Amino acid sequence: MADTKKDFQPDWYEEAPKPGSYRSIFKWGDPLGFKHPNLRLYRMMKSVFNLTDEDFKKPEKEGHEQVAVDRPSEMSSERIDAIVEIVGEENVQTDDFSRVRYSNGQTAEEAIRLRNGINGPLSDLVVHPRNKEEVGKIVAYCNKEQIPIYIYGGGSSVNLGFQPVRAGITLVMQTHMNKIIRLNEVNQTVTVQPGMLGPAYEASLNDAPKLFNAKRAYTGGHFPQSFEYSSVGGWVVTLGSGQQSSYYGDAYDIVISQEYITPVGEFVTLDYPATATGPKVNDLMKGSEGTLGILVELTMKIFRYQPENRFNFAFIFPDWDAAVDASRRVCQGEFGMPSVFRISDPEETEVGLKLYGVEGTILDKIIQLRGYKPMQRCLCIGHTEGERRFSRHVKKKIKQICKQAGGMYITGYPVNNWKHGRFRDPYLREDLQDFGITTDTLETSVTWENLHQVHQGVREYVKSRPGTICMTHASHFYPQGTNLYFIFIAKFRDINEYKSFQEGILDKIQEFGGSLSHHHGVGKMIGPRMESHIGKTQMDLLRAVKKHLDPNNIMNPGGQLGFDDSKQ
């Protein structure tokens, strides 16, 4: 059937989800936050998926139904009373909505399931501890009673990390444990509670002169796409990476020390910038994903906040090889690193030019006249920062290298548009799913040497499925390599077809030599692959640490990090 209206646009949903509904759980971010596909992107989806305007006139399952659970909490009244005694009655929940909300993260799998009113594994009890002393008492009690404990920080997990496979208790850290404890301007560090969300953390550091009587303003330097709805503690325990990691470092690099409560005791790792005192427990606990203990405080590096010294740049390269070559030369140039640095492959470039408002403009016409052809050309965007002369020098060197690699400088216009929407892109997911279209991501770490084989191998698999969009970018850079971030958009018959396709992508990532994850952690989704990825000897070492710190296996059991079988 042909389109009946040239500029028809779907009636995208634009209301806050109904309180207590499934949609209020799986919807990303702000209840009143939306980002709809623009007309060019909408037309592209119709073409790729062989759809017409008629297909977008009536949404499919939207998830407006009220949450309902047919599995009552199995926690005994005696155990509930014991937890209430520790945290107070107002901080304990057993209602259906709370149990479902805090048992789910932000995977596409969870969203598809919840849209259909399927709840999945549920905690028996949701608990909001007020301080680390209460956490210590809860862990001691649960260890004695062998009650599983799961941790919920900001809620942005995309690897089934919150899934309470064995029921038990979910501790919600963001409710009360969300404050900065102290700012040390001499050491340029900050000690913070793990449940503090990104915006509050960054705003406090930016406002340090007023809030902490500091001499200057600071930044945390960590800005994942989930920034607005992820927690500082979550960044560290999942080995997260922010969009400016090429300059500031990943969460692994930014955290100095950590305080943990485990079933066998409590400890605070040393906050020296470096020590030669054997293997570092601090490093071991990074990325532990709630399996070894509960992170209750952490000390992070902070950096001078100098937004006035940011210099934008954007280039179009003739092809992916040129974009990759230029990026490697930038990273190995030893003149300093840009803060934001992203290269998009040809398919993502075409979508990006639509999203960033470049397609169809005079700039786009000039790009094409100079020989940069659609579905071959590759977009690069970024900005530098730091001390003003340093920042300007880094941009100058990047421009030299990119031009030598055949790149055309296209000003900072695309960067400004990307910045404006960089935390908004996830909001597209609900619009697409309303009409049966699923978008999801998988990312991997690669060396420069194997980048192309991973990129080509994964793309060949994804594109072998008819009517599937596969966009790829690299956005976290190192002298030895980068990451590849695969975004796929497709229509699936059901959740099983989706899961099978996702597993196929992971198979190809492993087959062609990529890491299982670059910055999304492992969770229970990738856990079964851990031993095949790092080997039995290393996995046995991690299991020995797990056995020592958590002898009764109460800390996030059920497959997290591959420590145990979810069916046990």
C-alpha positions, 0 to 999 in steps of 0.5 A, a space after each residue: 500500500 502506498 503512503 497516502 500523505 507525503 509528510 505523515 508523522 506517527 502520533 508518537 506517545 507523549 504523555 507521562 506513563 500512568 502511575 503504577 504501570 509497566 510503562 512507567 518501569 521500562 520507559 527510559 529516564 524522565 517520565 516527560 522526556 521524549 525524542 521522536 524520530 525526525 522525518 528523515 529517520 522515519 522515512 528511512 525506517 519505512 524503507 528498510 522495514 518495508 513499512 508504510 504510514 498505515 503501519 504507524 497509525 496504530 501502536 502495538 503493545 504499549 504497556 499501560 496496564 497496571 503492574 500485577 504480581 501473581 507470586 507473593 513475597 516468600 519472605 517470612 514475617 520474622 525476617 521482614 521484621 528483622 530488616 524493619 528493625 534495622 532500616 525502619 518500616 518506611 524503608 521496606 517495601 513488599 508491594 507489587 510495583 516496587 518488587 517489579 521496578 527494582 528487579 528490572 534494568 534497561 535491557 531490551 529483553 526486559 522492556 519487551 517482557 514488561 510490555 507484555 505484562 511478564 514479570 520475570 524474577 522478583 525480589 521478595 523485599 525492597 530495602 532502602 538503607 540509610 547509611 553504611 552502618 545499616 548496610 553492614 547490619 543487613 549483610 550480617 543478618 542476610 549472611 546468617 540467614 542465607 538470604 540473597 542480596 541484590 544491589 540497585 544503583 541508578 537503574 540503567 543496567 543493560 546486562 540483566 544485572 539486577 535480576 534477582 534470580 533467587 529472590 531475596 532482598 534488593 537494596 536500593 542505594 540511590 534513595 538515601 546513600 546519595 551524597 558527597 561526604 567530603 571534597 579534598 581540594 589538596 589531593 583533588 579527590 572527592 569521597 561520595 556515597 555510591 547511590 549519587 546520580 550523575 547530574 547531582 554529582 556533577 552539579 555539586 562539583 561544578 558548584 564546589 566554591 559555593 558548596 565546599 568553599 573550594 577555590 575552583 570549580 571541578 568536574 567528575 569527567 565521567 559522562 556515560 550516555 546513561 549519565 542522568 540515570 546512573 550512579 557513581 557507584 554503578 560506574 565503578 562496579 560495572 567498569 563503566 566508561 563515559 563519553 569523554 573517557 579518552 581524556 579523563 579515563 574510564 571509571 577504572 582509572 578515575 576511582 582511587 579507593 573504595 569501601 566495601 561491606 562483605 559477608 566476612 568483614 569490611 575494608 577500605 582500600 588505600 587511597 595512595 596514588 600508587 603503591 608497590 605493595 603487591 596486587 591491589 584489592 582496589 583493582 580487584 573490586 572494580 567491576 565486581 558487580 555486587 558479587 563480592 560485597 557492597 560498595 558503600 563509599 568511594 573516593 574519585 579523582 576530580 578535574 578542573 572544570 574549564 568548559 570555556 577551553 573546549 574546542 569542537 571539531 568534525 570531519 568527513 572521511 572518504 571511508 572507514 579505513 581512513 577514519 580508523 587510520 587517522 584515529 590511531 595516529 591521533 591516539 599514538 601521537 603523544 601530543 595529548 588526547 581529545 575529550 570527546 572523539 567519535 568515528 562512525 562507520 558508513 551506515 551510522 554516518 548516514 543516520 547521524 547526518 539525519 539526526 544531527 541535521 546535516 543531511 539536505 543542508 548546504 554543508 551536505 551538498 558541499 560534502 558530496 560535491 567534494 567526493 564524499 559519497 553516501 554509504 562510503 563516507 564516515 563522520 568524525 566528531 569531537 572536542 578538546 579540553 584542558 588548559 587553554 593552550 593545550 586544548 588548542 594545540 590538541 585540536 591543531 594536531 588532530 586537524 593536521 592528521 585528519 586532513 593528511 588522512 583525507 578528511 574534510 573539516 566541516 566545522 563544529 556544527 555537528 558536534 553542537 547538535 550531538 551535544 544537545 541530544 547526547 543524553 536524549 537518544 535512548 528516548 527513541 527506544 519507546 517510540 520504536 517499540 510502540 510500533 514493534 521495532 527493537 533497537 539495542 546495542 552491544 559493544 566490544 573492546 578491540 586492538 587496532 590490529 583486529 578492529 577491522 576483522 571484528 567490525 566486518 565479521 559482526 556486520 556481516 552477521 547482522 546484515 545477513 538478516 534482511 531488513 536490519 540496520 547496523 550502525 557502528 561507532 568507536 568512541 573510547 580511544 587508547 594508544 593500543 586500540 578502541 571500542 566498537 559500539 554496535 547498534 542494531 534496529 530490527 523487527 522481531 517476531 517475538 522475544 525468542 527471535 530477538 534473544 537468538 539474534 543477540 546471542 549470534 552477535 556475541 558469538 561473532 564478537 568472540 569468534 573475531 577476537 573482540 572482548 565480551 564487553 567494553 563498558 556495559 559490564 557482564 551481568 547475567 546476560 554475558 556471565 555464561 561466556 566468562 570462562 570461555 573468554 578469560 580461561 579456566 585458570 583466571 576464572 578459578 582465581 575469581 571464584 576463590 576470591 568469591 568463595 572467601 568474601 562470600 562463602 554462602 553465595 548471598 551476594 548477587 547470586 544466579 549467574 552474575 559474572 559467571 560465578 554460578 549457574 542461574 539454574 542452581 
